[in-house]
Amino acid sequence: MSILIAFLSLAIERALGYPDWLFNAIGHPVTWIGRLISFLDRRLNRATDSDELRRRRGVQALLVILLVPAAIGLTLHVLLWLIFPSGLVIAAILSSSLLSQKSLAEHVEDVADALETGGLTLGRIAVSRIVGRDPDKLDRAGVARAAIESLAENFSEGIVAPAIWTGVGGLAGGAAYKA
């Protein structure tokens, strides 16, 4: 059933994405994981501690970062199957939050549209939203290449990998991968 959840989540995410109103209301799983990482870093990573202690605590933090989302995903997955006859669809809706194909496509399309209609300056502004490099030094072809490189990189880590891990381990697998 996990494979079906992965395919359904891909279809749901492509159609709906992650709505802004939902992000504004509750955030996003990636931001929740980011808060967990920040919390653990503040609590466990003290400059005054020995390197050995910091390493041990780093391993502990890694385990918490992986296991907490996986445990939450597994709990939700099991509860959905036990409580709701439509648990598969609900699991797919929840899993769709782990994917980013709609926003990725929109951001890359924004770069193409900006280059076509607004020229190099607007293209640089649009590409700056999806790449870490300084777009001010890029020519028109460089802006296009940067957008394509970002698309390729994020396609793997934002679409393919979470879909595969959801297919392998359901909501728990997708959540653990995203963490």
PLY file of the C-alpha trace (Angstrom):
ply
format ascii 1.0
element vertex 179
property float x
property float y
property float z
element edge 178
property int vertex1
property int vertex2
end_header
0.00 0.00 0.00
2.93 2.37 0.54
3.59 2.46 -3.19
0.00 3.51 -3.80
0.35 6.21 -1.14
3.48 7.49 -2.92
1.74 7.67 -6.31
-1.37 9.31 -4.86
0.76 11.83 -2.95
2.58 12.76 -6.16
-0.76 13.39 -7.91
-2.19 15.35 -4.98
0.92 17.49 -4.54
1.16 18.27 -8.25
-2.46 19.38 -8.29
-2.57 21.28 -5.00
0.97 21.90 -3.79
1.27 23.02 -0.20
-1.24 25.87 0.17
-0.02 29.18 1.54
-2.95 29.36 3.97
-1.88 26.03 5.46
1.76 27.13 5.71
0.67 30.36 7.41
-1.57 28.43 9.81
0.70 25.54 10.86
4.01 25.84 9.02
5.44 22.94 7.03
7.04 19.61 8.01
10.44 20.90 6.87
10.12 23.96 9.12
9.07 21.72 12.03
12.16 19.56 11.48
14.26 22.72 11.27
12.92 23.84 14.64
13.76 20.44 16.12
17.30 20.70 14.75
17.70 24.22 16.17
16.37 23.11 19.55
18.73 20.14 19.71
21.66 22.28 18.56
21.02 24.82 21.32
20.62 22.11 23.97
23.31 19.64 22.96
26.01 21.51 21.05
27.88 23.61 23.58
31.24 25.09 22.63
32.48 24.51 26.18
31.99 20.72 25.96
34.71 18.36 24.77
34.82 17.29 21.14
34.05 13.70 22.18
30.94 14.75 24.10
29.80 16.96 21.23
30.24 14.04 18.80
28.18 11.72 21.01
25.50 14.34 21.36
25.58 14.88 17.60
24.85 11.19 17.06
22.06 11.40 19.64
20.63 14.45 17.87
20.77 12.67 14.52
18.85 9.72 15.94
16.21 12.03 17.43
15.94 13.99 14.17
15.35 10.79 12.19
13.30 8.81 14.70
10.85 11.47 15.88
9.41 12.24 12.40
9.48 8.53 11.50
7.64 7.61 14.72
5.05 10.33 14.16
4.63 9.19 10.54
4.28 5.55 11.57
1.78 6.40 14.30
-0.33 8.46 11.90
-0.08 5.77 9.24
-1.28 3.02 11.62
-4.02 5.17 13.16
-5.32 6.12 9.73
-5.61 2.47 8.76
-7.34 1.53 12.01
-9.75 4.45 12.33
-10.64 5.61 8.84
-11.78 3.52 5.90
-10.27 6.22 3.68
-6.94 6.12 5.54
-5.04 5.58 2.29
-6.22 8.91 0.89
-5.52 10.77 4.13
-2.04 9.22 4.30
-1.46 10.33 0.71
-2.59 13.87 1.52
-0.21 13.99 4.49
2.61 12.47 2.41
2.07 15.08 -0.29
3.46 17.68 2.14
6.84 15.92 1.84
7.05 16.62 -1.91
7.82 19.86 -3.73
7.10 19.32 -7.41
4.46 22.03 -7.82
6.48 24.81 -6.20
9.65 23.68 -7.97
7.91 23.79 -11.35
6.44 27.20 -10.56
9.79 28.67 -9.49
11.56 27.43 -12.62
8.69 28.66 -14.81
8.98 32.05 -13.09
12.63 32.26 -14.18
11.75 31.39 -17.79
8.85 33.86 -17.82
10.99 36.60 -16.28
13.72 36.11 -18.88
11.19 36.14 -21.71
9.10 39.09 -20.60
11.26 41.15 -18.25
14.74 40.51 -19.49
17.94 39.71 -17.66
17.29 41.84 -14.57
13.97 40.15 -13.77
15.47 36.77 -14.67
18.24 37.33 -12.12
15.69 38.27 -9.46
13.61 35.16 -10.19
16.60 32.80 -10.19
17.88 34.29 -6.92
14.85 32.70 -5.23
16.01 29.17 -6.09
19.82 29.26 -6.13
22.48 30.17 -3.61
24.92 31.76 -6.03
25.12 35.47 -6.80
22.93 35.98 -9.90
24.27 39.50 -10.56
27.28 38.03 -12.36
25.20 35.72 -14.59
24.36 36.47 -18.18
21.08 35.32 -19.77
22.42 31.81 -20.48
23.89 31.62 -16.98
20.52 32.45 -15.43
18.88 29.71 -17.51
21.62 27.21 -16.57
21.30 28.08 -12.89
17.55 27.45 -13.04
18.06 24.11 -14.82
20.74 23.04 -12.33
18.44 23.93 -9.44
15.62 22.00 -11.10
17.80 18.91 -11.49
19.11 19.01 -7.93
15.76 19.71 -6.32
13.96 17.17 -8.52
16.05 14.49 -6.88
15.82 15.64 -3.28
12.36 17.19 -3.37
10.42 14.76 -5.54
12.12 11.49 -6.45
13.73 10.59 -3.12
10.76 11.42 -0.86
8.43 9.57 -3.24
10.70 6.50 -3.22
11.02 6.51 0.58
7.27 6.97 0.93
6.83 4.01 -1.42
9.24 1.95 0.70
8.05 2.95 4.18
4.80 4.84 3.85
4.36 8.08 5.73
7.11 7.04 8.19
9.63 6.42 5.37
8.87 9.73 3.68
9.08 11.64 6.96
12.38 10.00 7.91
13.85 10.81 4.50
12.72 14.43 4.70
14.30 14.73 8.14
0 1
1 2
2 3
3 4
4 5
5 6
6 7
7 8
8 9
9 10
10 11
11 12
12 13
13 14
14 15
15 16
16 17
17 18
18 19
19 20
20 21
21 22
22 23
23 24
24 25
25 26
26 27
27 28
28 29
29 30
30 31
31 32
32 33
33 34
34 35
35 36
36 37
37 38
38 39
39 40
40 41
41 42
42 43
43 44
44 45
45 46
46 47
47 48
48 49
49 50
50 51
51 52
52 53
53 54
54 55
55 56
56 57
57 58
58 59
59 60
60 61
61 62
62 63
63 64
64 65
65 66
66 67
67 68
68 69
69 70
70 71
71 72
72 73
73 74
74 75
75 76
76 77
77 78
78 79
79 80
80 81
81 82
82 83
83 84
84 85
85 86
86 87
87 88
88 89
89 90
90 91
91 92
92 93
93 94
94 95
95 96
96 97
97 98
98 99
99 100
100 101
101 102
102 103
103 104
104 105
105 106
106 107
107 108
108 109
109 110
110 111
111 112
112 113
113 114
114 115
115 116
116 117
117 118
118 119
119 120
120 121
121 122
122 123
123 124
124 125
125 126
126 127
127 128
128 129
129 130
130 131
131 132
132 133
133 134
134 135
135 136
136 137
137 138
138 139
139 140
140 141
141 142
142 143
143 144
144 145
145 146
146 147
147 148
148 149
149 150
150 151
151 152
152 153
153 154
154 155
155 156
156 157
157 158
158 159
159 160
160 161
161 162
162 163
163 164
164 165
165 166
166 167
167 168
168 169
169 170
170 171
171 172
172 173
173 174
174 175
175 176
176 177
177 178
